[in-house]
Amino acid sequence: MRQHLRQRPLITLGLAVALALALGLAIGVTIARPASPGDDSAEAGFARDMIVHHSQAVNMGMMEYRNGEDPDTRRFGYDIGLTQQAQIGIMKTWLSDWGLNPTTTEPAMGWMDGEMTLVDGRMPGMASPEDIERLDAARGKDSDILFAQLMIQHHLGGVHMADAVLDRSDDPRVTHLAEVMKNGQQSEIAALRDKLTALGAPAT
């Protein structure tokens, strides 16, 4: 009985040490956790602009999947649509986690500090409304060729935007996705250029 009583202080001390260590760890994690990007940050600007940029690519991809003829090019359209829609979901989650609105009244590309300018109000690589109408109306091989030409330009603009945020951000989630986007789109640019050559059309 006396031995059991003598063990109580040791058990209590052990619990106190464990609680203190846990509390210290929690405090350390809280202090070490970086602050969320602000409303005018490069990360927020990239996410908002890339959501818009990706949305057009999803639309174009689905047009090609519906209207194209070449199996490889139609598959490109479908894969681009699925991949970029998933990435839109990721970027919307970032903005929600950061407590930021998914849209802003600020001009597009402002986070790039004038590095790139808009063309007729469009971000780099984005197709014009007239181009989208042409793609929507195209059928068969005409759709395959126009889709590949427009998507190459679209991807080139997206790669430039990814490079810009990689130069400006150290947020691991943002830089990881930007690298994934850049690598994937560069690979697709090369494949689409090869496809245009196979279709007998000029590569852009």
C-alpha positions as CSV (number, residue, x, y, z in Angstrom):
1,M,0.0,0.0,0.0
2,R,2.8,2.4,0.9
3,Q,4.6,1.5,-2.3
4,H,1.4,2.3,-4.3
5,L,1.1,5.7,-2.6
6,R,4.7,6.5,-3.3
7,Q,4.1,5.9,-7.0
8,R,1.3,8.4,-7.2
9,P,3.5,11.5,-7.3
10,L,5.6,9.9,-10.0
11,I,2.6,9.2,-12.1
12,T,1.3,12.8,-11.5
13,L,4.6,14.3,-12.4
14,G,4.8,12.2,-15.6
15,L,1.3,13.4,-16.7
16,A,2.3,17.0,-16.0
17,V,5.5,16.6,-18.1
18,A,3.5,15.1,-20.9
19,L,0.9,17.9,-20.8
20,A,3.7,20.5,-20.7
21,L,5.4,19.0,-23.7
22,A,2.1,18.7,-25.6
23,L,1.3,22.3,-24.8
24,G,4.8,23.5,-25.9
25,L,4.5,21.6,-29.1
26,A,1.1,23.1,-29.8
27,I,2.4,26.6,-29.2
28,G,5.5,26.0,-31.3
29,V,3.3,24.7,-34.2
30,T,1.1,27.8,-34.0
31,I,4.0,30.1,-33.9
32,A,5.8,28.3,-36.8
33,R,2.7,28.2,-39.0
34,P,3.0,31.0,-41.7
35,A,0.3,33.6,-42.0
36,S,-2.2,33.0,-44.8
37,P,-1.7,35.0,-48.0
38,G,-3.5,38.4,-48.0
39,D,-6.1,39.7,-50.3
40,D,-3.5,41.5,-52.4
41,S,-0.9,38.7,-52.4
42,A,0.6,37.1,-55.4
43,E,-0.9,33.8,-54.2
44,A,-4.5,35.1,-54.1
45,G,-4.1,36.9,-57.4
46,F,-2.7,33.8,-59.1
47,A,-5.5,31.6,-57.8
48,R,-8.2,34.0,-58.8
49,D,-6.8,34.6,-62.3
50,M,-5.9,31.0,-62.9
51,I,-9.5,29.9,-62.0
52,V,-10.7,32.2,-64.8
53,H,-7.9,31.0,-67.2
54,H,-8.6,27.3,-66.4
55,S,-12.4,27.8,-66.8
56,Q,-11.9,28.7,-70.5
57,A,-9.6,25.7,-71.1
58,V,-12.3,23.4,-69.6
59,N,-14.9,24.9,-71.9
60,M,-12.6,24.5,-74.9
61,G,-11.7,20.9,-74.0
62,M,-15.3,19.9,-73.7
63,M,-16.1,21.5,-77.1
64,E,-13.3,19.4,-78.7
65,Y,-14.5,16.3,-77.0
66,R,-18.0,16.8,-78.4
67,N,-17.1,18.0,-81.8
68,G,-13.7,16.7,-82.8
69,E,-12.8,13.7,-85.0
70,D,-9.3,12.6,-84.1
71,P,-9.4,10.2,-81.1
72,D,-6.1,11.6,-79.6
73,T,-7.2,15.2,-79.8
74,R,-10.6,14.5,-78.4
75,R,-8.9,12.7,-75.5
76,F,-6.6,15.7,-75.0
77,G,-9.8,17.8,-74.7
78,Y,-11.4,15.5,-72.2
79,D,-8.2,15.1,-70.1
80,I,-7.6,18.9,-70.1
81,G,-11.2,19.5,-69.0
82,L,-11.0,17.0,-66.1
83,T,-7.5,18.1,-64.9
84,Q,-8.1,21.8,-65.0
85,Q,-11.6,21.5,-63.4
86,A,-9.9,19.6,-60.5
87,Q,-7.3,22.3,-60.2
88,I,-10.0,24.9,-60.1
89,G,-11.4,23.1,-57.1
90,I,-8.0,23.1,-55.4
91,M,-7.5,26.9,-55.9
92,K,-11.1,27.7,-54.7
93,T,-10.3,25.7,-51.5
94,W,-7.1,27.8,-51.0
95,L,-9.1,31.0,-51.1
96,S,-11.7,29.6,-48.7
97,D,-9.0,28.5,-46.3
98,W,-7.4,31.9,-46.5
99,G,-10.7,33.6,-45.7
100,L,-10.7,35.4,-49.1
101,N,-13.4,35.9,-51.7
102,P,-13.0,33.8,-54.9
103,T,-13.4,37.0,-57.0
104,T,-12.2,40.6,-56.8
105,T,-12.9,43.9,-58.3
106,E,-9.2,44.5,-58.9
107,P,-7.9,44.2,-62.5
108,A,-6.6,40.8,-63.6
109,M,-2.9,40.2,-63.5
110,G,-2.3,43.1,-61.1
111,W,-0.2,40.7,-58.9
112,M,2.3,40.4,-61.7
113,D,3.5,44.0,-61.2
114,G,3.1,44.9,-64.9
115,E,5.1,41.9,-66.1
116,M,2.4,40.9,-68.5
117,T,-0.4,43.0,-70.1
118,L,-3.9,42.1,-71.0
119,V,-4.9,41.8,-74.6
120,D,-8.4,43.2,-75.2
121,G,-9.1,42.6,-71.5
122,R,-7.9,38.9,-71.8
123,M,-5.2,37.3,-69.8
124,P,-2.2,35.8,-71.6
125,G,-3.1,33.0,-74.0
126,M,-6.8,33.2,-73.6
127,A,-8.9,32.9,-76.7
128,S,-11.1,35.7,-77.9
129,P,-14.9,35.4,-77.9
130,E,-14.7,35.1,-81.7
131,D,-12.2,32.2,-81.4
132,I,-14.5,30.5,-78.9
133,E,-17.5,30.9,-81.3
134,R,-15.4,29.4,-84.1
135,L,-14.4,26.4,-82.0
136,D,-17.9,25.8,-80.9
137,A,-19.1,25.8,-84.5
138,A,-16.2,23.7,-85.9
139,R,-16.7,20.0,-86.5
140,G,-14.4,17.0,-87.3
141,K,-10.9,17.7,-88.4
142,D,-11.5,21.5,-88.3
143,S,-12.3,21.3,-84.6
144,D,-9.2,19.1,-84.0
145,I,-6.9,21.7,-85.7
146,L,-8.4,24.8,-84.2
147,F,-8.6,23.3,-80.7
148,A,-4.9,22.3,-80.8
149,Q,-3.8,25.8,-82.1
150,L,-5.9,27.6,-79.5
151,M,-4.8,25.4,-76.6
152,I,-1.1,25.7,-77.4
153,Q,-1.5,29.5,-77.0
154,H,-3.6,29.0,-73.9
155,H,-1.0,26.8,-72.3
156,L,1.8,29.1,-73.1
157,G,0.0,31.9,-71.2
158,G,-0.6,29.5,-68.3
159,V,3.0,28.5,-68.1
160,H,4.0,32.2,-68.0
161,M,1.6,32.7,-65.1
162,A,2.9,29.7,-63.3
163,D,6.5,31.0,-63.6
164,A,5.4,34.3,-62.3
165,V,3.9,32.9,-59.1
166,L,6.9,30.6,-58.6
167,D,9.1,33.7,-58.6
168,R,6.9,35.4,-56.0
169,S,5.6,32.8,-53.6
170,D,7.1,30.4,-51.0
171,D,3.8,28.9,-50.0
172,P,4.4,25.2,-50.6
173,R,0.8,24.4,-51.7
174,V,0.9,27.2,-54.3
175,T,4.4,26.4,-55.6
176,H,3.7,22.7,-55.8
177,L,0.5,23.1,-57.9
178,A,2.2,25.8,-60.1
179,E,5.0,23.3,-60.8
180,V,2.5,20.6,-61.7
181,M,0.6,23.0,-64.0
182,K,3.8,24.1,-65.7
183,N,5.2,20.6,-66.3
184,G,1.8,19.2,-67.5
185,Q,1.1,22.1,-69.8
186,Q,4.6,22.1,-71.4
187,S,4.2,18.4,-72.1
188,E,0.8,19.0,-73.7
189,I,2.2,21.8,-75.8
190,A,4.7,19.5,-77.3
191,A,2.2,16.8,-77.9
192,L,-0.3,19.2,-79.5
193,R,2.3,20.5,-81.8
194,D,3.1,17.0,-82.9
195,K,-0.6,16.4,-83.5
196,L,-0.9,19.5,-85.7
197,T,2.0,18.2,-87.8
198,A,0.3,14.8,-88.1
199,L,-2.9,16.6,-89.1
200,G,-1.0,18.6,-91.8
201,A,-1.7,21.9,-90.1
202,P,0.8,24.6,-89.1
203,A,1.9,24.4,-85.5
204,T,1.8,27.7,-83.6
